[in-house]
């Protein structure tokens, strides 16, 4: 959390990818993150 405090960031999101993930799953994550960004910015 020291880095987050230094950057003034209050929340983070972490995603893990593996060989089994599909491009559709990655696209879905990107869409969800874009929606979150719109809602919270």
C-alpha positions, 0 to 999 in steps of 0.5 A: 500500500505505500506505492498506492498511497504515494500515487494517490490511488484508492483501489486497484484491480488485478487480473491473472491470465493463463494459457486456458483463457480465451480472447472472448474472456479477455474482451469481456474483462476489458469491457467490464473495466471500461464500464467501471472506469466510466462509472467511477471517474 
